[in-house]
Amino acid sequence: MMGDKVKVGVIGLGMGKFHIRNYKASPNAELVAICDLNVERLNSMKEQENIPLAFTDYRDMLLSDDIQGVSIAVPNFLHKGIAIDAMKAGKHVLCEKPMAMNVQEAQEMVDVAKATGVKFMMHFNSRFVSDVRFLKKRIEAGDLGEIYYAKAGWLRRRGIPRGTGWFADKAKAGGGPLIDLGVHVLDLSLWLMGNPKVVSVSGSTYSQLGNELTKDSDRIFDVEDLASAFLRLDNGATLLLETSWAQNIVGKKSDRYIELYGYKGGARWGGDDPIPLQMVEDRCGDISELKPVQLSEDYLETPQHHFVSCILEDKEPMATAEHGLEVMKVLDAIYLSAKKGEEIRV
Ligand SMILES: NC(=O)c1ccc[n+]([C@@H]2O[C@H](COP(=O)([O-])OP(=O)(O)OC[C@H]3O[C@@H](n4cnc5c(N)ncnc54)[C@H](O)[C@@H]3O)[C@@H](O)[C@H]2O)c1
């Protein structure tokens, strides 16, 4: 199949717009179809981007033999059903985060991915940021030494997302900022640290501020507005995680960061877009800064280009279904720990 283009479709046209943009920019992809329940959204996207096929029912899209892969960018409660139908129809899947509503759903998806043999990639797009990929390479080269302590957060002072109205509805989203934003920085920290297993978590969640901020609206708000957790990893390392949609943060409106501490060096990727990377190294007793000045063009690869290239070259995607499942296990454990008020073994 080398040299061919992979024909793809995108289901859900909110975040799906970014998938469309990246497929159109990839020399290995041909975007042939889109799908959304909202006919107005669907038709205007079809026209604007000149896309051959448009569907309101994803099952009709899956009937097309022409389509080899699909992006799934619908509300969280629909990921499992659509992903499983797509895989059973022989389509490769690029699935938005979080993988699913809970670990049981994610496990079913992993099982179907294994049974059908299609490629399943998680859209953990933060892994594709060029500075993050540079950092990953430096870590793999041993520049930080063993990482024994890490902190990760994604905080918003006032930022309860709306989307098409499902984000703060537990039955459709599965949870609040932890499953929405925390999922990214949790995945990123574990991936940068070489995918150690989380052995136990102690978490807490809060919702009073979110309740107050939404009380005069017709919006459902039955999820947390803030979550924090202390995670023990199987290599002895510790990870602190914090995330919020509403929090009275001093000095800034939002924060997003990963901090990694190794015996040889440390790194912080955090701040406002474009998020800067800072690294320090202990070189013969002197602490020096390492700053990327010109990065390899390899780091400009988008998740969508990576996905279709994995299909063409029969490679395993760098963000797998198993990674999605591991993250889901930790998220479930944090929610359970918060509910019970005690540490949970994962
Ligand atoms: N990776 C990221 O950075 C990122 C950012 C935002 C959202 N997301 C994820 O993307 C997914 C969608 O979020 P969003 O912000 O686009 O939400 P959204 O509400 O803005 O858009 C969802 C779209 O899906 C459509 N839809 C709903 N049910 C459908 C169905 N059965 N078939 C076809 N289309 C359907 C809706 O009409 C809507 O257009 C979520 O899982 C979210 O977590 C990821």
The ligand as an SDF file (V2000), in Angstrom:
LIG
                    3D

 44 48  0  0  0  0  0  0  0  0999 V2000
   -8.0420   16.4780   21.8610 N   0  0  0  0  0  0  0  0  0  0  0  0
   -8.4970   17.6520   22.2110 C   0  0  0  0  0  0  0  0  0  0  0  0
   -7.7330   18.5760   22.4620 O   0  0  0  0  0  0  0  0  0  0  0  0
   -9.9870   17.8690   22.3010 C   0  0  0  0  0  0  0  0  0  0  0  0
  -10.5270   19.1510   22.3490 C   0  0  0  0  0  0  0  0  0  0  0  0
  -11.9280   19.2970   22.4010 C   0  0  0  0  0  0  0  0  0  0  0  0
  -12.7290   18.1680   22.4280 C   0  0  0  0  0  0  0  0  0  0  0  0
  -12.1620   16.9290   22.3900 N   0  0  0  0  0  0  0  0  0  0  0  0
  -13.0000   15.7120   22.4130 C   0  0  0  0  0  0  0  0  0  0  0  0
  -13.7290   15.6300   21.1980 O   0  0  0  0  0  0  0  0  0  0  0  0
  -15.0090   15.0600   21.4300 C   0  0  0  0  0  0  0  0  0  0  0  0
  -16.0730   16.0300   20.9210 C   0  0  0  0  0  0  0  0  0  0  0  0
  -15.9590   17.2350   21.6520 O   0  0  0  0  0  0  0  0  0  0  0  0
  -16.4010   18.6310   20.9980 P   0  0  0  0  0  0  0  0  0  0  0  0
  -15.7540   19.7010   21.7920 O   0  0  0  0  0  0  0  0  0  0  0  0
  -16.1740   18.5840   19.5440 O   0  0  0  0  0  0  0  0  0  0  0  0
  -17.9640   18.6010   21.3070 O   0  0  0  0  0  0  0  0  0  0  0  0
  -19.0980   19.4360   20.5520 P   0  0  0  0  0  0  0  0  0  0  0  0
  -20.3130   19.2610   21.3690 O   0  0  0  0  0  0  0  0  0  0  0  0
  -18.5980   20.8020   20.2520 O   0  0  0  0  0  0  0  0  0  0  0  0
  -19.2530   18.7140   19.1330 O   0  0  0  0  0  0  0  0  0  0  0  0
  -19.7100   17.3870   19.0260 C   0  0  0  0  0  0  0  0  0  0  0  0
  -20.3050   17.2050   17.6340 C   0  0  0  0  0  0  0  0  0  0  0  0
  -20.6900   15.8330   17.5160 O   0  0  0  0  0  0  0  0  0  0  0  0
  -21.9690   15.8030   16.8700 C   0  0  0  0  0  0  0  0  0  0  0  0
  -22.6470   14.5490   17.2150 N   0  0  0  0  0  0  0  0  0  0  0  0
  -23.2710   14.2420   18.3820 C   0  0  0  0  0  0  0  0  0  0  0  0
  -23.7620   12.9970   18.3100 N   0  0  0  0  0  0  0  0  0  0  0  0
  -23.4650   12.5220   17.0860 C   0  0  0  0  0  0  0  0  0  0  0  0
  -23.7090   11.2870   16.4090 C   0  0  0  0  0  0  0  0  0  0  0  0
  -24.3700   10.2930   16.9930 N   0  0  0  0  0  0  0  0  0  0  0  0
  -23.2610   11.1480   15.1480 N   0  0  0  0  0  0  0  0  0  0  0  0
  -22.6000   12.1440   14.5460 C   0  0  0  0  0  0  0  0  0  0  0  0
  -22.3270   13.3150   15.1120 N   0  0  0  0  0  0  0  0  0  0  0  0
  -22.7530   13.5070   16.3820 C   0  0  0  0  0  0  0  0  0  0  0  0
  -22.6760   17.0340   17.3820 C   0  0  0  0  0  0  0  0  0  0  0  0
  -23.7510   17.4070   16.5550 O   0  0  0  0  0  0  0  0  0  0  0  0
  -21.5440   18.0540   17.3750 C   0  0  0  0  0  0  0  0  0  0  0  0
  -21.4430   18.7170   16.1550 O   0  0  0  0  0  0  0  0  0  0  0  0
  -15.0980   14.8170   22.9260 C   0  0  0  0  0  0  0  0  0  0  0  0
  -14.7890   13.4750   23.2050 O   0  0  0  0  0  0  0  0  0  0  0  0
  -14.0420   15.7180   23.5210 C   0  0  0  0  0  0  0  0  0  0  0  0
  -13.5010   15.2390   24.7280 O   0  0  0  0  0  0  0  0  0  0  0  0
  -10.8160   16.7620   22.3170 C   0  0  0  0  0  0  0  0  0  0  0  0
  1  2  1  0
  2  3  2  0
  2  4  1  0
  4  5  1  0
  4 44  2  0
  5  6  2  0
  6  7  1  0
  7  8  2  0
  8  9  1  0
  8 44  1  0
  9 10  1  0
  9 42  1  0
 10 11  1  0
 11 12  1  0
 11 40  1  0
 12 13  1  0
 13 14  1  0
 14 15  2  0
 14 16  1  0
 14 17  1  0
 17 18  1  0
 18 19  2  0
 18 20  1  0
 18 21  1  0
 21 22  1  0
 22 23  1  0
 23 24  1  0
 23 38  1  0
 24 25  1  0
 25 26  1  0
 25 36  1  0
 26 27  1  0
 26 35  1  0
 27 28  2  0
 28 29  1  0
 29 30  1  0
 29 35  2  0
 30 31  1  0
 30 32  2  0
 32 33  1  0
 33 34  2  0
 34 35  1  0
 36 37  1  0
 36 38  1  0
 38 39  1  0
 40 41  1  0
 40 42  1  0
 42 43  1  0
M  CHG  2   8   1  16  -1
M  END
$$$$
